[in-house]
Amino acid sequence: MKCIFLYNPNSGKGKIVNRINYIKKELSKKFDFVEIHPTKSTEDTIETAKESCDEFDVIIFAGGDGTFNDIACGVASRDKRPILGYIPAGTMNDIAHNLGISTNVRKALKHITDGRTIYHDVGLINGKYFIYVSAMGTFTGVSYRTKQKTKKIFGKLAYAFDGLKDIVNPLLSHVTVKTESEEVHMEVPLVLVVNSIQVGGVPFNRYGHLNDGLFDIILVKRGIGNGLINILKLFTFGIGIKRITKHFVCLKGSKFDISTDEGVIWCIDGEAGPIGSVHIENIPKHLQIYVPKKKNFHIPTFKKT
C-alpha cells in the first residue's frame, strides 16, 4: 500500500515539524511507500489531498480541525477516496476526541498501524464539505477570528480571550429550520449542526453519532442575557436523551434548510463559511478513517417528547 503524509507546519504550536523523521519511520513499517508533503496553505492542502486520491491508497495527515476539514474537502469530492489517518496537532482537536484518537503522536500512529477503520458521515453546507460542525451565533466566530500566532503562544486560552467579546454582546438571530418532517421558527443566540460529541473543546453531546446519516440540529433558546445563560447550560450539562428542554431544542435531519438573518456568518469546522441562509445535507458513510480498535461508536437515539 502507498501512503502520503501531509502536515500543517503551523497547526497547534508547530511541534509536529520535529517529529517528521519518526513519523516516516513508523509509517514505513506498515506501508510499502511513504511520501512526505508539508502544506503551504489551505488551498494547497485541499488540492494535494484531491490529487493524492488517484495515486495513494492512504492519506495520513497532521494538523488541527481546520486541516481535517481541508483534507475532507479534497477527498470527499472524488470517486476514489483513500483511507484517512489522522495525527492531531491542533489547539482544540475536537475531531480527534470524537474519534477517540490520542493527541500523543506515538499513540496516534499506533491507531493507524494497529487500529481499524470506520466509515464517517460528511456534511455539505451550500456545496461546501464539513466533517463535524456548522454553527452560527454567539461564540462561533472565535475559532476563525483568533490569530494563529496568538494560539501558538496561549493555546486554548487564546479562544477564551476572544470569546470575551461575545459575552459582553451575545448575538441574536431569527431562524427557520425546515427538515424532512418538521418546521421550527425561533429567535436564537446559537445554532449548532453537529456530527460530533465535542465542540470547542467541550464534550457536550454524548449521544452524538458519527455515521448514522443524520445531523443533530441544536437551537439554543433566548433567555437571560440574550441566551448567554442557556448557552452556558448547554455546554455545562450537555445534551441528554430529551430533544426539548428549557434551554434548547434539538432536531435531527439528513437534508434541511436553515433560513436566517442576512450577514450571519457560519463557522464550518472552525473556519469561516457561508453567509446567511443555508441548505445542509448529510452524505452517509462517505469517508473511511483509522480509529483505535477499542473505540465504541454505537450511540442511542433521542427519546420522543
PyMOL commands that set and color helices and strands:
alter all, ss='L'
color gray80, all
select helices_A, chain A and resi 15-28+42-52+65-75+94-99+105-114+142-145+148-154+157-168+228-237
alter helices_A, ss='H'
color red, helices_A
select strands_A, chain A and resi 2-7+33-38+58-63+83-88+116-125+128-130+133-137+173-178+183-188+190-194+198-199+202-203+215-220+248-253+255-259+265-268+271-275+278-291
alter strands_A, ss='S'
color yellow, strands_A
deselect
rebuild
show_as cartoon
